[in-house]
């Protein structure tokens, strides 16, 4: 970075006078030289640069950062938790060395154990001599992740929230608003809820959970008197679009999961029951069987 740009940013962040105004009352001025102003365009970029060196120290652990949320994931093999626990300790030391505080009350640990017996007792995680709460489900970026990797809790939450908004849609219909207005309200307040991270959870949700969500869409159809796109079609289009973007981006970490079929080749014929939701003859075929690997940002071990 150019010296003048560094000086400009330094001047912007240091000795900032701040006061609070409520109606006609103004508090005394306080000078701050830490942190970044909330709502400033530069703040997210500066925070990303500040936390750039917060990275995993082991091949079996991963650090995921999103804004001010940090997730430490660890793969525990042969009951060996040392790399995972050391990663947590490293993260704690990094925060202390960079004048950042971990909110222990909001920190959770989620363990996904795919073994049948599940007899291993995992050591509790401690941060600043405080034991981190272990949960069986955690909400991250609007998605409920369960320790059994099922999506019933998440779909139930979506269905409940969407049904609550159907009441307002009915009220607008009672006021005899045009169908176009009702459809716009559905798109903004109901469809947006049902479509949130749909590529992550819809493909692995149960038939019962999908039907519960689809009933919300059918109810909205009856209210608006218009035909609405079903969730399975939305899910397919989102997955197809995301897969094509990954294929076109050779720098994407999951680009190697896909291979393009040659024009003279056709995928093996399958019955409708055997075809996965992403299937389309003559398109992109993944090299890996578990599409959930690339389809979104869900995690197995969440803190």
Secondary structure as GFF3:
##gff-version 3
##sequence-region A 1 303
A	DSSP	alpha_helix	3	13	.	.	.	ID=ss1
A	DSSP	beta_strand	16	18	.	.	.	ID=ss2
A	DSSP	beta_strand	21	22	.	.	.	ID=ss3
A	DSSP	beta_strand	25	26	.	.	.	ID=ss4
A	DSSP	beta_strand	30	32	.	.	.	ID=ss5
A	DSSP	alpha_helix	41	50	.	.	.	ID=ss6
A	DSSP	beta_strand	61	66	.	.	.	ID=ss7
A	DSSP	beta_strand	69	74	.	.	.	ID=ss8
A	DSSP	alpha_helix	82	97	.	.	.	ID=ss9
A	DSSP	three_ten_helix	104	106	.	.	.	ID=ss10
A	DSSP	beta_strand	108	110	.	.	.	ID=ss11
A	DSSP	beta_strand	126	127	.	.	.	ID=ss12
A	DSSP	beta_strand	130	131	.	.	.	ID=ss13
A	DSSP	beta_strand	133	135	.	.	.	ID=ss14
A	DSSP	beta_strand	137	140	.	.	.	ID=ss15
A	DSSP	beta_strand	143	146	.	.	.	ID=ss16
A	DSSP	alpha_helix	152	174	.	.	.	ID=ss17
A	DSSP	alpha_helix	179	186	.	.	.	ID=ss18
A	DSSP	pi_helix	187	191	.	.	.	ID=ss19
A	DSSP	alpha_helix	192	194	.	.	.	ID=ss20
A	DSSP	alpha_helix	198	201	.	.	.	ID=ss21
A	DSSP	three_ten_helix	202	204	.	.	.	ID=ss22
A	DSSP	alpha_helix	207	224	.	.	.	ID=ss23
A	DSSP	alpha_helix	231	248	.	.	.	ID=ss24
A	DSSP	three_ten_helix	255	257	.	.	.	ID=ss25
A	DSSP	beta_strand	258	260	.	.	.	ID=ss26
A	DSSP	beta_strand	284	286	.	.	.	ID=ss27
A	DSSP	alpha_helix	292	295	.	.	.	ID=ss28
###
